[in-house]
């Protein structure tokens, strides 16, 4: 049987399973409880988990069952569970020592936006490969001249028959070197104000005209890339949303980005083929992010380091640690409120910007405390330096957190306008055709 034919059989099998589940749901009185969700998942795992399956086989089974993305609508491979119940599933999978769906922006950012804004054909074609791990994604938003002012992007998309031709440059793209697809913002109309001429596309990355180059950071890592597009091609069916509607789609992606979190790592004692392949996948996916704990400032290290350095009694050090712990705990409470909002089914709100701004403040204060404890020695790298160079990496990595995912200045603007109700920041380019906006 051809691959295409096998895919048709697999889809029919999945459709039949979904139909059977819908019939069962119709005979169930009322919504599921937490105990019922746990019991149903545990029963399914007992019948289906086999550590000697390949990771691809296991994730296909997980996707067919709906447990890979339980909050998604059932017709698109989920179980239509409320968010509060869907959040139980990762913990249950971890407790059963079972690999979950793949991590990354595909499941965290792209899939929710496809569900919200995609066509029926796009959902059918794009969602399942995300949860099975068959397709990986990157985000193609920022440009050298359009970072904080994302609406000022100038990457051009021109229609050519049933395709769009893309030319331009993107930057700060994590994972672009291995991604199969990119969620791309491009300008399709230069004759309207900047927010209205943007369209969102799904860009196939492995094609002529797409070049990915790594960017080396001052801390020595290469986490990001720049992507050049020289008349790359996108099928018309890969437009996400309507022409000129890209800004609304972009806001949905950014709202999910500000609450993006990694799942738990593979347990050390997990054995079997599926887990071996999951660990190898995790290692590749984690490589660009291995410095992220240092970017966040490592506040978890400061108290023990102060004691070890004999500075726990220093009044200045103690005061700065107290200030840091105050920031840490208030951020945790804000995150808990955001989690409660998600569990209640409310969409991402401005609390994402509050949390993002808090993470910047924590990172800067952590770096200050580490510098107080270490002094000039904190700048040394190498195996014999402070924590094997970790402190030096903290000091040169922390500035990045105030830029990545939306600068502190952007977060202040969002908080001022959306929470405090202040007037919008003046922008003379907001209401003039983009072609008339001065740039450079």
C-alpha positions, 0 to 999 in steps of 0.5 A: 500500500502507498504511503498516501493510501496508508494515511487514508486508512489511518485517518479512517481508523481515527475517524471511526474511533472518534465517532465511537467516542462521541457515541459513548459521550452521548450516553454519559450523563453530565460532564466528567469529573476529575476522578473520572478523567484520571480513571479513564486515562489510567485505564487507556494507558494500562491497555495501550502503553508499551515501552517497546513501541517506537516513539512515533508509534506511541505518539500516533496512538496517543493522538488517535485517543485524544489524550495528546491534546485533550483540550482540543475539539474532538473533531480535530484530535482532542477530547473537548475537555475543559482546560481545568480537566485537560491540565490533569493529563500531563501529570498523569502521563508523568506519574505513569512514566509515559512519554507525552506529545512533543514540546515546542511552539508547534503545540504551544503556539501554532496549534491553538491559533490554527484551531482559532483561525484556520480553515477546516482543511488546514486543521485536518492537514496541520494539527495531527502532525504537530502532536505526533511529532511528524512536523516541527515549527518555528516562528517568523515574526521579528525583522531587523527593522521590526522587533518591538514595532512588529507591525512595521515589518516589511517582508513582502508577499505577492500573489502569483496564481495559486501561490504567494511569493515571499521575499524578506528577512526574519531574525531571532528565530529559535529552531528555524534550522530544523523546522519543517514549517514556519508561521510567518507574517508578511505584508500583502498590502503596502497601501493601507496603514501598517496594522491592516496590510499584514497577512499570516502564512504557513511557510514550508521551510525546506524549499529553494529560496529559504536560507537559515543562518545561525546567530552567535550570542555574546555568551557563546551560544547559538540559540537563534537564527536569521532566515532569508527568503528570496522568492520562496513559495507558499501555496494559497491554501497556507494562508492562515486567516484572511488577507490583511488579518495577520495582525489579529492572528499575530496577537493570538500567537503572542498571547500564547507565547507569554505563557509558554512553558516546557514540560517535565524532563524524561524521568531518569529511570524510564526505559524502553525504545520509546523513552530512548527516542524521547530522550534523544529528541529532548536533547536536540530540542533543549540544546538552543535553550540550555542557557535559559535558566541563566537568562532568568538569573538563577534566583534559586542559587543566591541564598546558598551562595551567600552562605558559602561565601560567608556573606549571609550576614552582610546587611547589604547582601541580606537586603538585596536577597530580601528584595529578590525573594519579594519579587519571586513570590509576587511573580509566583502568585501572579502566575497562579492567578493566570493558571486559575484563569486558564483553568476557568477557560478564560483566554490569555489576558494582560497577566501575561505581560505582568508575568513577563515584566516580573521575570525581567525584574527578577533576572536583573535583581538576581544578577545584582545579588550574584555580583554582590556575592562574587565581586569581580571574580563573577566575571571569570569563566572556565571550570575553576571559576564561580560555579564552573562559569555559571555566574559569568553566564548569568551576568551576560545572559540576563539582559536578553530576558528584557528583550525576548518575547516582547521588550519591557517597554512593550510590556509597560505599554500593554499594561498601561493601555489594557490594565490601567486604561491609559490613552494609546501611545502616539504613533503617527504611522498608525493611520497612514499608508505603509508605503509612506512611512519613513523607515531606517 
